[in-house]
Amino acid sequence: MSEVKRPAEKFRPVIVTGLSGGGKSLAARYMEDIGYFCVDNLPPIFIPKFIDLCRETQGQISRAAIVVDTRSREFFDDFVKVLNELDAGDISYELLFIEASDDVIIRRYKETRRPHPLAPAARISEGVTRERELLAPVRARATQLVNTSKLRKAELRDIIRQHYDTPGTDAVMSVNILSFGFKYGIPLDADLVF
C-alpha cells in the first residue's frame, strides 16, 4: 500500500475566545479531535511566542488552537494589543468568538454551581454583563462568531468541523483483531468480543 500524501497546510492558528460558559472548552476539545494542537487559558502576551514555536516545528504542528479568556484576568487587558501586533506583523490567524445568551450562561453556571470568573462573590448576571463589556472589542474583530444558546453539543461539533477541518481528513476507523485466552481475561481495550 502507498501512503497518501496531503498538501502541506499553511500554518494559521485559531484563537478561540468568548464568554465564560459559552462553550470554548468544548470547542477546543472538538478542534483537538480533528487534529489541532490546543492550548487552554494561555495569557494573551504569550500568543506571538507560541505561534513562533509552532512555526519552528517544521510542520509537526500544522494546526493550533489557542483558548484565551478572562480567567487570565491581569493578562487579558493585553489581548487587543496582542491582536494588533499580530496584524502588524502580517501573522495570519482566525478569531473564533463563542457566546450564548445571558439566560443560557446563567443556567449553565447554576447547573455546575461554579462561580463566574469575573464575579466570584457577586451575582452571575453581574459577571456576565462585565464580561460582555470587556470582550466587546474582541468580539468586533471575530472572523467566526458562534452562538451556542440553541445548539446541541453535536451541532457545535459539526460547526467546528465545517469551518476548521481540512477536506479529505475524515476520521479513519481502525480495526484490530486480537487472539486471546479467556483464562487470562478479556483485553481491557476491547470493544467487541466474539
Helices and strands as residue ranges (DSSP letters): E 14-18, H 24-33, E 37-40, G 44-46, H 47-55, E 64-67, G 70-72, H 73-76, H 79-88, E 94-99, H 102-112, H 124-140, E 144-147, H 153-164, G 182-184
